[in-house]
């Protein structure tokens, strides 16, 4: 899953572009081996200013229409706004909903609207375990248990809203209030720990602060650590990774899995 960021307020905006350059960037991501293109118009970095549904839709209209006519890989919509998600699915502009919204327990007002929209459109659905960026840092075993319980609730709620369980992917939410040491451990521990949920596991670690802290590198130099971590995630049972530079992770996955056949899923 390759990240196509069209927000001007991204923690990783040094390599992003606008207009025609942005479209060329998206095309390159697909050519580098992305199986899914994940488009987001609102930053989720700590301290980011929230945007309205209207502004998000305005940012998304042209890129989504362009992608539908120029690209052949499935489109994932990275959003937390029910209205945006309902609009994109009703217009046939997205194949997958990557729900990055926050609520302690799934509820009908927000989550129900999103999940029912995904069910109506027969769309894929990614559900994420979310904590506030200022949340208390928990011991790893407690953190992992909380992630499992939160995702289990979301999966069951989605199924009850009509979503096909086979179309649901779970994301432990690296970088969302877990603590940087826990984030690093989740890359390899989450795929196995979440296996009993019966859903594919997505690891979204690309250019995250935990990699910067571990390596001492600046954000502009984190694509190599990201690719190595991608291979580790795949070898631990992850079904997909969400990254800024898919070509690097494709190569890393090929090398690690070909040299470790016992890990091939």
Buried (B, 14 or more C-beta within 10 A) or exposed (E): BBBBBBBEBBBBBEBBBEEEEBBEBBBBBBEBBBEBBBBBBBBBBEEBEEBEBEBBBEBBBEBBEBBBEEBEBBBBBBBBBBBBBBBBBEEEBBBBBBBBBBEEEBEEEBBBBBBBBBBBBEBBBBBBBBBEBEEEBBEBEEBBEBBBEBBBBBBEBBBEBEBBEEBBBBBBBBBBBBBBBBBBBBBBBBBEBBEEBEBBBBBBBBBBBBBBEBEEBEBEEBBBBBBBBBBBBBBBBBBBBBBBBBBBBBBBBEEBBEEEEEEEE
